[in-house]
């Protein structure tokens, strides 16, 4: 059961990273007028990704303003998520996984 929870949490963190990257790319494409939010599909995708990533990015955005009009908080959020995935999560679950033998 411990390994299952570990794998689920790791997958969720991976999906969060993916959503942040895609949201940043879509925001750049909208900013450079490559795609348009008047397109219903693009709007729905952008709105969904914004709703998913906003709770993750908002704490960073409170303390770090955009630098020269560029929001670097997605990069910082990805660094923190990767640190959690590579260091914190294995450390937290090491006793459980070791006890289960796997």
SEPA-292959 format. One record per residue (C-alpha): residue in three letters; x, y, z. Coordinates in steps of 0.25 Angstrom, whole numbers. Example, Ala and Ser with C-alpha at 12.3 -4.5 7.8 and 13.67 -1.06 7.14 Angstrom:
BEGIN
<residuo: ALA; xx: 49; yy: -18; zz: 31>
<residuo: SER; xx: 55; yy: -4; zz: 29>
This chain:
BEGIN
<residuo: UNK; xx: 0; yy: 0; zz: 0>
<residuo: UNK; xx: 12; yy: 9; zz: 3>
<residuo: UNK; xx: 18; yy: 7; zz: -11>
<residuo: UNK; xx: 4; yy: 10; zz: -17>
<residuo: UNK; xx: 3; yy: 23; zz: -10>
<residuo: UNK; xx: 17; yy: 27; zz: -13>
<residuo: UNK; xx: 15; yy: 24; zz: -28>
<residuo: UNK; xx: 1; yy: 32; zz: -28>
<residuo: UNK; xx: 8; yy: 44; zz: -21>
<residuo: UNK; xx: 20; yy: 44; zz: -31>
<residuo: UNK; xx: 10; yy: 43; zz: -43>
<residuo: UNK; xx: 2; yy: 55; zz: -38>
<residuo: UNK; xx: 15; yy: 63; zz: -36>
<residuo: UNK; xx: 19; yy: 59; zz: -50>
<residuo: UNK; xx: 5; yy: 63; zz: -56>
<residuo: UNK; xx: 6; yy: 77; zz: -48>
<residuo: UNK; xx: 20; yy: 79; zz: -55>
<residuo: UNK; xx: 14; yy: 76; zz: -68>
<residuo: UNK; xx: 2; yy: 85; zz: -66>
<residuo: UNK; xx: 11; yy: 97; zz: -62>
<residuo: UNK; xx: 20; yy: 95; zz: -74>
<residuo: UNK; xx: 8; yy: 94; zz: -84>
<residuo: UNK; xx: 1; yy: 106; zz: -77>
<residuo: UNK; xx: 14; yy: 114; zz: -79>
<residuo: UNK; xx: 15; yy: 110; zz: -94>
<residuo: UNK; xx: 0; yy: 114; zz: -96>
<residuo: UNK; xx: 2; yy: 127; zz: -89>
<residuo: UNK; xx: 14; yy: 130; zz: -98>
<residuo: UNK; xx: 7; yy: 126; zz: -111>
<residuo: UNK; xx: -5; yy: 135; zz: -107>
<residuo: UNK; xx: 4; yy: 147; zz: -103>
<residuo: UNK; xx: 11; yy: 146; zz: -117>
<residuo: UNK; xx: -2; yy: 145; zz: -124>
<residuo: UNK; xx: 1; yy: 131; zz: -129>
<residuo: UNK; xx: -12; yy: 126; zz: -124>
<residuo: UNK; xx: -25; yy: 133; zz: -120>
<residuo: UNK; xx: -33; yy: 131; zz: -107>
<residuo: UNK; xx: -46; yy: 134; zz: -116>
<residuo: UNK; xx: -44; yy: 120; zz: -121>
<residuo: UNK; xx: -53; yy: 112; zz: -112>
<residuo: UNK; xx: -44; yy: 100; zz: -110>
<residuo: UNK; xx: -32; yy: 109; zz: -108>
<residuo: UNK; xx: -40; yy: 117; zz: -97>
<residuo: UNK; xx: -45; yy: 104; zz: -90>
<residuo: UNK; xx: -31; yy: 98; zz: -90>
<residuo: UNK; xx: -25; yy: 111; zz: -85>
<residuo: UNK; xx: -35; yy: 113; zz: -74>
<residuo: UNK; xx: -34; yy: 98; zz: -69>
<residuo: UNK; xx: -19; yy: 99; zz: -68>
<residuo: UNK; xx: -20; yy: 113; zz: -61>
<residuo: UNK; xx: -30; yy: 107; zz: -51>
<residuo: UNK; xx: -20; yy: 95; zz: -49>
<residuo: UNK; xx: -7; yy: 103; zz: -48>
<residuo: UNK; xx: -12; yy: 115; zz: -41>
<residuo: UNK; xx: -12; yy: 109; zz: -27>
<residuo: UNK; xx: 2; yy: 104; zz: -29>
<residuo: UNK; xx: 8; yy: 117; zz: -35>
<residuo: UNK; xx: 0; yy: 127; zz: -26>
<residuo: UNK; xx: 9; yy: 126; zz: -14>
<residuo: UNK; xx: 22; yy: 128; zz: -22>
<residuo: UNK; xx: 15; yy: 140; zz: -29>
<residuo: UNK; xx: 12; yy: 147; zz: -16>
<residuo: UNK; xx: 27; yy: 148; zz: -13>
<residuo: UNK; xx: 33; yy: 149; zz: -27>
<residuo: UNK; xx: 29; yy: 160; zz: -36>
<residuo: UNK; xx: 30; yy: 158; zz: -51>
<residuo: UNK; xx: 44; yy: 162; zz: -56>
<residuo: UNK; xx: 44; yy: 171; zz: -68>
<residuo: UNK; xx: 30; yy: 166; zz: -71>
<residuo: UNK; xx: 34; yy: 151; zz: -70>
<residuo: UNK; xx: 28; yy: 142; zz: -60>
<residuo: UNK; xx: 39; yy: 133; zz: -54>
<residuo: UNK; xx: 30; yy: 126; zz: -44>
<residuo: UNK; xx: 27; yy: 114; zz: -53>
<residuo: UNK; xx: 42; yy: 111; zz: -53>
<residuo: UNK; xx: 43; yy: 112; zz: -38>
<residuo: UNK; xx: 30; yy: 104; zz: -36>
<residuo: UNK; xx: 36; yy: 93; zz: -45>
<residuo: UNK; xx: 49; yy: 93; zz: -37>
<residuo: UNK; xx: 42; yy: 91; zz: -24>
<residuo: UNK; xx: 33; yy: 80; zz: -30>
<residuo: UNK; xx: 45; yy: 73; zz: -35>
<residuo: UNK; xx: 52; yy: 74; zz: -22>
<residuo: UNK; xx: 40; yy: 68; zz: -15>
<residuo: UNK; xx: 40; yy: 57; zz: -25>
<residuo: UNK; xx: 54; yy: 54; zz: -24>
<residuo: UNK; xx: 58; yy: 56; zz: -10>
<residuo: UNK; xx: 46; yy: 58; zz: 0>
<residuo: UNK; xx: 36; yy: 48; zz: -5>
<residuo: UNK; xx: 47; yy: 36; zz: -5>
<residuo: UNK; xx: 51; yy: 41; zz: 8>
<residuo: UNK; xx: 37; yy: 41; zz: 14>
<residuo: UNK; xx: 34; yy: 27; zz: 8>
<residuo: UNK; xx: 47; yy: 20; zz: 10>
<residuo: UNK; xx: 43; yy: 13; zz: 23>
<residuo: UNK; xx: 30; yy: 8; zz: 18>
<residuo: UNK; xx: 36; yy: 3; zz: 5>
<residuo: UNK; xx: 48; yy: -3; zz: 12>
<residuo: UNK; xx: 38; yy: -10; zz: 22>
<residuo: UNK; xx: 30; yy: -16; zz: 10>
<residuo: UNK; xx: 43; yy: -21; zz: 4>
<residuo: UNK; xx: 42; yy: -13; zz: -9>
